[in-house]
Amino acid sequence: MKTIKFYPIGIIHSPFNEAKGTPIQFSASKDIEGTIEIFPDFIEGLKDLEDFSHIILIYHFHLAKNAALRVIPFMDDCERGVFSTRAPNRPNSIGFSIVKLNKIENNNLYVSGLDIINGTPLLDIKPYVPEFDVVDVTKTGWLEKKVSKLPNIKDDGRFVEK
């Protein structure tokens, strides 16, 4: 198989300078504000984005440890298969967050709902459209009984390179 290469289109700026203490999901970080700096070569791609209230950020977990196929996720104390978690140390360290787009000025997107470490490379942006992105879920696996912990759980640094 061919090697796949991605290049950042921008940098995410947030108040979190390290993994420890960062919210672990965007639904637990609604009031956290930051900016997304889009690199000059990609500014033209921002056309019409201001008409959306929310966007999906796709980014590289640049501080993640080496990939593991089994991890102990934040809201559990049992080892799980990485694909049943949102842990950052995955075979391809790609993350996503849905954030509120407050405004765009030149090459800066002002957003809220950030659960991302400052300096994280941004790979792509997509508009969030409920008719495309919301589905009726019938099962949430091992997380079903754990999701109520979300507001109180923060990153403890277990997935970053030391």
N, C-alpha and C positions, 0 to 999 in steps of 0.2 A: 504494500500500500504506500502511496505517496505521503511525504511529510506535509503536514498542514501548518502554515504559518499565519499568524495574526499580528497585526500592527496596531498599536493604540491610536485612537482618533482624538484622545484627550486625556485629561487627568481629573480625578475626583478630589475635591478639597472638602474635608470634613473636620469637625472638632476632635476627632479621635486620632491621636498620633501613635497608638499602639493597639494591638488586638485586645489586650486585657481591659475590660470595662466597656467595650463596645457592645451595643445591643446585638443580639444574635439573629434577629429577623426584622424586616422593615415594618411589619405591623406593630412592633413594640417601640418604634422610634419616630412616631408621627410628628413630634415637635422639634426634631433635630434638623437644623438647617445647614446648608452648605452650598457650594458652587461646583459646577462642572465647567472646566476650561476646555473648550474645543480647539484643537490645533488649526492654524490658518488654512491648511489644505482641505479641511472638511467643513468650513463655515457655510458654504453654499448648500450643504445637505440639511441645514437647519430651517430652510424655507418651509413655511406652513406649520412648523412644530408648535408655535405659540398658540395654535387653535385647540390644543389638547390640554386637559387639566392634569393628566398623569402620564408618565412615561416609564418604560422599562429600560433599566440600565443593565448592560451585559458587560462584565468586567473580568479581569484576571486577578485571582487571589495571589498576588505577588509575594506575600510573606508566608505562604503555606509551606509546611514541611513536605518532605517527600510523600508521594502518593501511598495510600494504604487502602486495601480492599475491605478491611474491617477496622472499625473505629468505635470509640465510646463517645457518643454524641452528648452535647451539652445538657439535654433534658432527660438523660438516662444514665444508669450506671452499668448497663449491659453492653457487651460488644455487639455491634450491628454491622451488616453489610453496608459499605459506603453508599451504595445506590439507593438504600432505604433511608438515607440521612441527607442533610444539607451541609455536612462538614466540608470545610474548604480543601483538605488534603486528599484530592481525588486524582484519578489518572489524568484528567485535563482540568486544571484548577480554574474553572470558570464559574462565576457567580452571577446572580441576577437580583435586582431589587426593583420594586415598583415605588416610585417617588412622585410627589406632587410637584408639578412645574409651576413655580410662582411667577417667573418672568424670564425673558431673554434680553440681554443687552450685549450687542456685538457678538463676541465669541463666548460669552459666559451665560450659563443656565443657572438660575437661582432656584433651588429645590428645597423641599422639606420631606422628612421621613427617611433620613439617611441612616443606614446601619453599616457603613463602609469606612474603612481606615483611610486617613488622609494620605494622598499620594498614589492611590490605587489607579492603575491604568484602565481607561475606559476602552472597550472594544467595539461597542455598538449601542445604538439607541433605537428603540421601537416605541410607537405610540401605544398606550394602554387603551384598549377598547373592550368594555365589559361584554359586549355581544360576541366578541371573539375569544376573550380570555377567562370568562367566568363559566364554570361548569358545575352541575350538581354532583357533589361528591358523596359516595355511599360508604367508603372505607378510608381511614387514615392510618391503618396499621398500628404499629407500636406507639405512635404519637397520640392516638385517640385519648388515652388516659393521662397524657403528659402535657398537652397543649395549654392547659390552664396555668402551668408554671411560667409561661413565656414572659409576662410582664416583669417578673422578678429575676430572670436569668440573664446574665451578662457573660460575654466572652471571658474566659479565665486564662487565655494564652496557650492552651494546650496544643493548638494546631499550627503554631508559628515556629519557624526555624530559630533555634537558640544559639 
